[in-house]
Amino acid sequence: MHFLIIIFFFVVVSGYIWRFAMKEKASILYRGIRSWGKDGAEERLLYILNSYGPILLGPLRWPIPTCYLEGKPEYLYISSTLVRGLCQKAKEEGKEPELSSIVPESVHVDISKVYIKDK
């Protein structure tokens, strides 16, 4: 079975992702991971927070289910830390980040905008 997933926007969320998801009336969380070997421990912790957070911290609601999308093995070296670092370096140098070799061309500009924003 194949699925077509279209991403309409990127958002950087501070705080609990489940609170943002509930506010946006999301019915499922999709999380992109490199692999369970690389990201599994951290993702399990986030899964626990996203599952029990709504019950323990409120608003009292049933947790939103999470679906994980695992990347291709040839992209295991790519992480959000790498992408943020490239964007930050380009910003400091007054250049546009060169991300076309590590992210799809269709989202290159959007990802650059998110990570170059002043905090």
N, C-alpha and C positions, 0 to 999 in steps of 0.2 A: 504494500500500500504506500502511496506517495501523497504528500501533503504540500500544498503551496502556501507559504507563509509570507505575507506582505507586511513590512514594517512601515507605518505611516509617519512616525515621529520618534525622536529619541528624547529621553528625559533623564536628568540626573536628580535623584531623590535623596534628600537628607532625612534621616529618621527611618522609621520602619517601612519597608516596601509594602507590607500587607495593609498598612493604614492608607497609603496612597492608592493601592489597588481597590480597596473597599470604597474609597471616596469616588473613584472612577467607575465603580460598579463592574469591575472585572470579574469574570467567572472562572478564570484559570490564569495562573502565572506561568510564563514560559521563561526558562533560564537557559542561556547558552553557556556551555562548559566546554573546556578543551577535551578533557576525558575524566573518568572517575578516578583514575590514578593520579592525575595532576590536581584536580579540584575537588575530589570527593569529600575529604575531611571538612573543608570549609563549607561545602554545599550541604552536608548533613547538618552542620550547626545552623546554617541559615534556614534549612527546612524545619528544624525544631522551633526556631524563633518564629517563623511564618505560620507554623501550625498551632503553637500554643500561645503565641502573643495575643491574638484576638480573644482567646478564652481568659487568659490571666490578666492582661492589661487593658482590655476593652477597646472599643465597644464590644460587648459580649455578642459575638457572632461565630458561626461555624467557619473554620479556616477555609481559605481558597486553595484548591488543589494546585500542585506544581507539576509541570511537565518539563523534562530536561532534554535539551537538544545538544547532542554531542558532536563536536567538530571532527573534521577529517584528520587522520593521524599526521599528515604532512604539515598541518598548521598548529601542532602542539606548542611550538615555540612562541606563538603569538598570544599575548595577554593584554588585558586592558592597561596594565602598568607600562608595557612597552609602547602602546599607542599613545597613552597620556604623556609619556616621556618624549616621544617624537614630536608631539604637538607643542609641548612646553618649550623644547629646544628651538623649534621653528619660530615660536612666538618671541622668544628672547633675541633671536637673530633677525626678526622683522620679516620673516619669510612665510610662505604657505607650507604647511606640513606635506611631506611626500609620503602618502599612505597607500597609493594605488597598488603597491606590490603586496600589501598585507590585508587590505579590506576591499570588498567589492566596490567597483567604480560607482555603482548606483547609490551608495551611502557615504562615500568618501567625504563629500562636502559637509553633510550633516554631522558626521562624527567629528570632523575638524572643528566645526562651530561649537559643539558641546564642550569639547576638551580645551578649547582656546579661551573660552569665556573667562573674564576676570572673576575671581571669587571674592 
